Amino acid sequence: MVGVGVDPLERIERLASENAVVIFSISSCCMCHAIKRLFCGMGVNPAVHELDEDPLGKDLERALIRLLGTSSVVPVVFIGGKLIGTMDRVMACHINGTLVPLLKEAGALWL
């Protein structure tokens, strides 16, 4: 089984660094669906890790909770390997105009 014995925080860091935009999600979560639609609508193709479909998803979820210091964890977005945060933080960046520059800097958007 891939990832067994690997520290969940290390696995999150590795996964987050593999793509320009990485979303940790739960497949049935409406907020996760909305954030995926936001990025796809902008022309960004995020790597999505569905925690409920991963055998080690509960461990990753607990690690994300520790990382964020909050109880509501998904969706969690990383851009350019850096933690952006949950839905409220991503939407704040989108509204204040800082999301597009972050995406361009990470190589997720070219225009």
Secondary structure, DSSP 4 states (H G I P E B T S, - for coil): -TTTTS-HHHHHHHHHHSSSEEEEE-TT-HHHHHHHHHHHHTT---EEEEGGGSTTHHHHHHHHHHHHTSS---SEEEETTEEEESHHHHHHHHHHT-HHHHHHHHTS---
